[in-house]
Amino acid sequence: MEPALWGKPVYYGPSMNDFQDGVDILEPAGGGVEVGSADELLRKINNLRENPEHYKSVCEAAYLTSVSQQGAAKRQAEIALSYL
């Protein structure tokens, strides 16, 4: 989520089992992009470079999604503490 906090697209590979929650949040919002190879990564980066308006919307989506998640750890801790 760090790139998203900086308003940058988040690129990731297909093996995101440990970070599936981030994928589930970023990808539908348009701020995350899965890539399966170095060639695909290069194509997707170049596509955004060639389409500045689309790049801007992806960056904004990544940022807004990351900001919407701030405080999630605190909320989860509060839920856990309420059961103790």
Secondary structure by P-SEA (a helix, b strand, c coil): cccccccbbbbbcccccccaaaaacccccccbbbbccaaaaaaaaaaaaacaaaaaaaaaaaaaaaaaacaaaaaaaaaaaaac
